[in-house]
């Protein structure tokens, strides 16, 4: 049986909301990434781009998988050593980033640089998700949210190449 895309999208959106992540908060990350490159960009454009990213089945699958792993870790239901690795968000684990890359790839290679940058500086909602408060586990979610923002920013960059400032490398 193949689950309908609309059903998966609703579940993925519900999971984001239930974990304290709003579409607006992801849109603010997109704005953070693109404000220097797209003249006159608005939060509304960023939110629209996030909503577009959230229509992709690869994104639904990643959100559902990552959040489920976080929830299992919160409940202490993963086997050791995985339980400790995920609940502690061990720095050398890296599988959380690998899962998130399935989202980053949706809009091309520019997503990699967007994702790497936002994962490093952790602005906005990412700072909150990465706080490691001892109660909530967001090992996968923080990377997934960063990847959604990176993909949405990449989508906008592809739509506005004539508005982007020249970037020297």
C-alpha positions as CSV (number, residue, x, y, z in Angstrom):
1,X,0.0,0.0,0.0
2,X,1.3,3.5,-0.9
3,X,0.2,6.2,1.5
4,X,-1.2,9.3,-0.2
5,X,1.1,12.3,-0.5
6,X,-1.5,14.6,1.1
7,X,-1.7,12.2,4.1
8,X,2.0,12.2,4.5
9,X,2.2,16.0,4.2
10,X,-0.4,16.5,6.9
11,X,1.4,14.1,9.2
12,X,4.7,15.8,8.6
13,X,3.2,19.3,9.2
14,X,1.5,18.0,12.4
15,X,4.8,16.6,13.7
16,X,6.6,19.9,13.1
17,X,3.8,21.8,15.0
18,X,3.7,19.3,17.8
19,X,7.5,19.7,18.3
20,X,7.1,23.5,18.5
21,X,8.2,24.4,15.0
22,X,6.0,26.8,13.0
23,X,6.2,27.4,9.3
24,X,6.8,31.1,10.1
25,X,9.9,30.2,12.2
26,X,11.3,28.2,9.3
27,X,10.4,31.1,7.0
28,X,12.5,33.4,9.3
29,X,15.5,31.1,8.8
30,X,15.0,31.4,5.0
31,X,14.9,35.2,5.3
32,X,18.1,35.0,7.4
33,X,19.8,33.0,4.6
34,X,18.6,35.1,1.7
35,X,18.1,38.7,2.8
36,X,21.6,39.7,1.6
37,X,21.2,38.1,-1.8
38,X,17.6,38.8,-2.9
39,X,16.8,42.5,-2.7
40,X,13.4,43.2,-1.1
41,X,12.7,39.7,-0.1
42,X,9.8,39.3,2.3
43,X,8.9,36.9,5.1
44,X,5.8,36.0,3.1
45,X,7.9,34.9,0.1
46,X,10.1,32.8,2.4
47,X,7.0,31.2,4.0
48,X,5.6,30.4,0.6
49,X,8.9,28.8,-0.3
50,X,8.9,26.7,2.9
51,X,5.3,25.6,2.1
52,X,6.5,24.5,-1.4
53,X,9.3,22.5,0.1
54,X,6.8,20.9,2.4
55,X,4.9,19.5,-0.5
56,X,7.7,17.1,-1.4
57,X,7.4,13.4,-0.5
58,X,11.1,13.1,0.3
59,X,10.6,15.9,2.9
60,X,7.6,14.2,4.4
61,X,9.5,10.9,4.8
62,X,12.5,12.6,6.4
63,X,10.4,14.6,8.9
64,X,8.4,11.5,9.9
65,X,11.5,9.3,10.3
66,X,13.6,11.9,12.1
67,X,10.9,13.0,14.5
68,X,10.0,9.4,15.3
69,X,13.6,8.7,16.2
70,X,13.7,11.8,18.4
71,X,10.5,10.7,20.2
72,X,11.8,7.1,20.7
73,X,15.0,8.6,22.2
74,X,12.9,10.8,24.5
75,X,11.0,7.8,25.7
76,X,14.2,5.8,26.2
77,X,13.1,3.2,23.7
78,X,16.2,2.9,21.5
79,X,18.7,0.2,22.1
80,X,22.2,1.1,23.4
81,X,24.5,2.5,22.3
82,X,22.1,4.3,19.9
83,X,19.9,5.5,22.8
84,X,22.8,7.4,24.4
85,X,24.1,8.7,21.1
86,X,20.8,10.1,20.0
87,X,19.6,11.4,23.4
88,X,23.0,13.1,23.9
89,X,23.1,14.4,20.3
90,X,26.7,13.1,20.1
91,X,28.8,15.4,17.9
92,X,30.4,12.6,15.9
93,X,27.2,10.8,15.1
94,X,26.4,12.5,11.8
95,X,23.5,10.4,10.8
96,X,21.1,13.2,11.7
97,X,22.9,15.4,9.1
98,X,22.9,12.6,6.5
99,X,19.1,12.2,6.9
100,X,18.7,16.0,6.5
101,X,20.7,16.0,3.3
102,X,17.8,14.2,1.6
103,X,15.9,17.4,1.9
104,X,18.8,19.7,1.0
105,X,19.2,17.8,-2.3
106,X,15.7,18.7,-3.5
107,X,16.8,22.1,-4.9
108,X,20.4,21.5,-6.0
109,X,23.9,22.0,-4.7
110,X,23.3,25.5,-3.4
111,X,21.4,23.8,-0.6
112,X,24.6,22.3,0.7
113,X,26.2,25.6,1.4
114,X,22.9,27.1,2.8
115,X,22.6,24.0,5.1
116,X,26.2,24.0,6.2
117,X,26.1,27.6,7.2
118,X,22.7,27.6,9.0
119,X,23.7,24.3,10.8
120,X,26.9,26.0,12.1
121,X,25.4,29.3,13.3
122,X,22.0,27.9,14.4
123,X,19.9,31.1,14.4
124,X,16.3,31.4,15.5
125,X,14.3,28.2,16.1
126,X,17.5,26.2,15.5
127,X,19.1,27.6,18.7
128,X,16.0,26.6,20.7
129,X,15.9,23.1,19.2
130,X,19.6,22.6,19.8
131,X,19.5,23.7,23.5
132,X,19.7,20.2,24.9
133,X,17.4,21.0,27.9
134,X,17.6,17.4,29.3
135,X,13.9,16.7,28.5
136,X,13.4,17.2,24.8
137,X,15.4,15.3,22.1
138,X,15.7,17.2,18.8
139,X,18.8,15.4,17.5
140,X,17.2,14.9,14.1
141,X,14.6,17.7,14.1
142,X,17.1,20.6,14.3
143,X,18.9,19.3,11.2
144,X,15.6,18.6,9.4
145,X,14.4,22.2,10.1
146,X,17.7,23.6,9.0
147,X,17.5,21.5,5.8
148,X,14.0,22.7,5.0
149,X,15.1,26.3,5.4
150,X,18.2,25.6,3.2
151,X,16.1,24.0,0.5
152,X,13.5,26.8,0.6
153,X,16.3,29.4,0.4
154,X,17.8,27.5,-2.6
155,X,14.4,27.4,-4.3
156,X,14.2,31.2,-4.0
157,X,17.8,31.7,-5.2
158,X,16.9,29.7,-8.3
159,X,13.8,31.8,-8.9
160,X,15.7,35.1,-8.5
161,X,19.1,34.8,-10.1
162,X,18.8,38.2,-11.7
163,X,18.1,39.8,-8.2
164,X,21.0,38.1,-6.4
165,X,24.1,40.1,-5.6
166,X,27.3,39.1,-7.3
167,X,29.2,36.7,-5.1
168,X,32.9,36.2,-5.5
169,X,34.5,32.9,-4.6
